[in-house]
Every structure is written in C-alpha cells, then in structure tokens.
Amino acid sequence: MSNPPELAHIDIESRLVQSALSDHYAQIIFIPQKIAEMAQIHYTQKRVSLKHEGVRCSVVGLAAEVHVCRQLANETGGVYNVILDDSHFKDLLYQQVDPPPAAVCLESSLIKMGFPHQMIVEGTEEPLTMCMCHVDSSEEGSKLTTGGYYCPQCYSKYCELPVECRSCGLTLVSAPHLARSYHHLFPAASYREMEFDNQSLNCFACQKVFLETDKQIYSCSNCEQYFCLDCDIFVHDILHTCPGCATNPTTFQMFQS
C-alpha cells in the first residue's frame, strides 16, 4: 500500500479478517513515497489499533530510515527495510511472498474445503461449458471453454484454483496448495551444525559416506539423525520435512498432534 487514503480502510478490513477466520492473520506491506505519508503512519497506527487487531505491518522504505516506520514494524511484528537499489527492492518484495510461521497462540478452527475434479466420460469429447469465473465477463473469448475444475458440492465449473465457489460458498483448493501452505506455516526445524567427529558413518537421507574431508555435518534436534550439507539445503528449501522425523513413527505422531 502506497496511498495514505487506503490506510483508512485498514480498520474495517482487519476486523473482517479477524472475525471471519481466527486462525489466519492479516498482513500489510506499506511502501511510503513521500514524507507526508511517513508522518501519517504513526497517526493511522493509533487510530486502527493494528497491534490489537493482530495485523502484521511491514514497511519498505525508499529513502533514509524513519523512526515511525521502524516503530510501526516492531510493534506489529513486521519487518522494516530500506532499499539500496532496484534489485534490492525486488528482493525485499519477494521476501514478503512466503508467509511467516504460524503463531502458537492462534486459535485453530475447522474450514470446510472441496477438492475439484475433472468430469470426463470415456469415448466422448468434453463439451463447451461456461465457467463461473467469467460468467459476468464481457469478453467473447471467455464465454465457453472446455476443461476446468468442477465443485464437488454443486458442480459449478471454474478455470483456476484456489477460489471460493460463487454458488455454494465452498472453498475450492488442490492438494499442492494445502501442502505449500503447511510447509510455510510449519517449516522444518533448523539443523545444528557441528564438526565431524565420527558421530555417524553416513548421511541418514542420501546415505553418503562421511569422509575426513567433511568438516561439518548437521544434526536434527528432534530425531537426532545426521545429515550432509546438500541434504540440509534440500530439506529446508525443497522438501520441508525432516526424513528422520518422518520415518520415525514416535516423532512423527508427536509433531502431528
């Protein structure tokens, strides 16, 4: 958000988010472009009670560091950074794409979701149908299409996911969407770096034999298994699940509960 009048709606939007889903959080990325906007941040924060509503506010500064911006980010649990150049500005924005880990104090609640499926009849071509995403669109090319995702509750068609069904209100998602959300909210614990002193003969994940040239190895504090550097990077950047914890029934059930 870079326009001060838009901040007047933060109070209403944050209350709607908090009342609708208690296990979610609201986040605002503020990019002030003028000194007047920076001066208004402190006033707006008091007015809408961002901290009380649980709204996480991060600030990306285009000029020198400003105290009110730093105070806003610190009190709401956000991040405040000042850009160095164009590439640094892009990196700071990309850092805000991944959601932070879920807070322990958040109240859990059940959300009804549907997993759309393709309706295919063998021996017949899929007919041209209209999706609910473009039912109000005036473009000619978006009227009738083949394929799509069908709501399992009311069989309405949609061309992309995730989406909330306009007919029955069911949240439509796919399994990869849920998996990515889980990985971001509950990341794998960081491994401890230690000097190699024959603690283990090989890496638990890739079975690579540790040699004398391997000066550093990594250990999971939960399952107490040892990993090499490549597996440490792979687990935390791509897999998002510790192989040692996942293959240990006792540890896996403990973390699932």
ChimeraX attribute file (.defattr): number of C-alpha atoms within 10 A of each C-alpha:
attribute: neighborCount
match mode: 1-to-1
recipient: residues
	/A:1	12
	/A:2	13
	/A:3	12
	/A:4	18
	/A:5	10
	/A:6	9
	/A:7	18
	/A:8	12
	/A:9	11
	/A:10	20
	/A:11	17
	/A:12	10
	/A:13	14
	/A:14	21
	/A:15	16
	/A:16	12
	/A:17	17
	/A:18	16
	/A:19	11
	/A:20	10
	/A:21	14
	/A:22	12
	/A:23	17
	/A:24	17
	/A:25	18
	/A:26	17
	/A:27	18
	/A:28	17
	/A:29	18
	/A:30	22
	/A:31	17
	/A:32	22
	/A:33	15
	/A:34	13
	/A:35	10
	/A:36	10
	/A:37	16
	/A:38	19
	/A:39	15
	/A:40	14
	/A:41	19
	/A:42	15
	/A:43	11
	/A:44	17
	/A:45	19
	/A:46	12
	/A:47	12
	/A:48	19
	/A:49	15
	/A:50	23
	/A:51	17
	/A:52	10
	/A:53	16
	/A:54	18
	/A:55	24
	/A:56	20
	/A:57	23
	/A:58	23
	/A:59	21
	/A:60	20
	/A:61	21
	/A:62	16
	/A:63	13
	/A:64	10
	/A:65	14
	/A:66	14
	/A:67	11
	/A:68	16
	/A:69	23
	/A:70	17
	/A:71	15
	/A:72	24
	/A:73	20
	/A:74	16
	/A:75	14
	/A:76	20
	/A:77	16
	/A:78	19
	/A:79	18
	/A:80	21
	/A:81	18
	/A:82	17
	/A:83	17
	/A:84	12
	/A:85	9
	/A:86	8
	/A:87	9
	/A:88	13
	/A:89	16
	/A:90	11
	/A:91	11
	/A:92	17
	/A:93	11
	/A:94	10
	/A:95	9
	/A:96	14
	/A:97	8
	/A:98	12
	/A:99	13
	/A:100	13
	/A:101	13
	/A:102	15
	/A:103	12
	/A:104	7
	/A:105	7
	/A:106	11
	/A:107	10
	/A:108	11
	/A:109	10
	/A:110	7
	/A:111	10
	/A:112	9
	/A:113	14
	/A:114	17
	/A:115	17
	/A:116	22
	/A:117	14
	/A:118	12
	/A:119	12
	/A:120	11
	/A:121	8
	/A:122	7
	/A:123	6
	/A:124	7
	/A:125	9
	/A:126	13
	/A:127	11
	/A:128	11
	/A:129	13
	/A:130	19
	/A:131	22
	/A:132	16
	/A:133	17
	/A:134	15
	/A:135	12
	/A:136	10
	/A:137	11
	/A:138	9
	/A:139	9
	/A:140	7
	/A:141	9
	/A:142	14
	/A:143	17
	/A:144	13
	/A:145	14
	/A:146	12
	/A:147	17
	/A:148	19
	/A:149	20
	/A:150	21
	/A:151	23
	/A:152	16
	/A:153	14
	/A:154	13
	/A:155	15
	/A:156	19
	/A:157	22
	/A:158	23
	/A:159	17
	/A:160	12
	/A:161	15
	/A:162	14
	/A:163	14
	/A:164	16
	/A:165	21
	/A:166	14
	/A:167	12
	/A:168	12
	/A:169	13
	/A:170	19
	/A:171	18
	/A:172	21
	/A:173	19
	/A:174	14
	/A:175	8
	/A:176	9
	/A:177	11
	/A:178	10
	/A:179	11
	/A:180	13
	/A:181	14
	/A:182	14
	/A:183	18
	/A:184	15
	/A:185	14
	/A:186	15
	/A:187	19
	/A:188	17
	/A:189	14
	/A:190	14
	/A:191	20
	/A:192	14
	/A:193	16
	/A:194	13
	/A:195	11
	/A:196	16
	/A:197	12
	/A:198	11
	/A:199	13
	/A:200	14
	/A:201	12
	/A:202	16
	/A:203	20
	/A:204	17
	/A:205	17
	/A:206	12
	/A:207	11
	/A:208	13
	/A:209	12
	/A:210	20
	/A:211	11
	/A:212	9
	/A:213	7
	/A:214	13
	/A:215	11
	/A:216	15
	/A:217	22
	/A:218	21
	/A:219	21
	/A:220	20
	/A:221	13
	/A:222	14
	/A:223	17
	/A:224	13
	/A:225	19
	/A:226	24
	/A:227	29
	/A:228	22
	/A:229	14
	/A:230	11
	/A:231	20
	/A:232	22
	/A:233	13
	/A:234	13
	/A:235	21
	/A:236	17
	/A:237	12
	/A:238	9
	/A:239	15
	/A:240	19
	/A:241	17
	/A:242	24
	/A:243	18
	/A:244	20
	/A:245	21
	/A:246	14
	/A:247	11
	/A:248	11
	/A:249	10
	/A:250	11
	/A:251	14
	/A:252	16
	/A:253	11
	/A:254	9
	/A:255	10
	/A:256	6
	/A:257	5
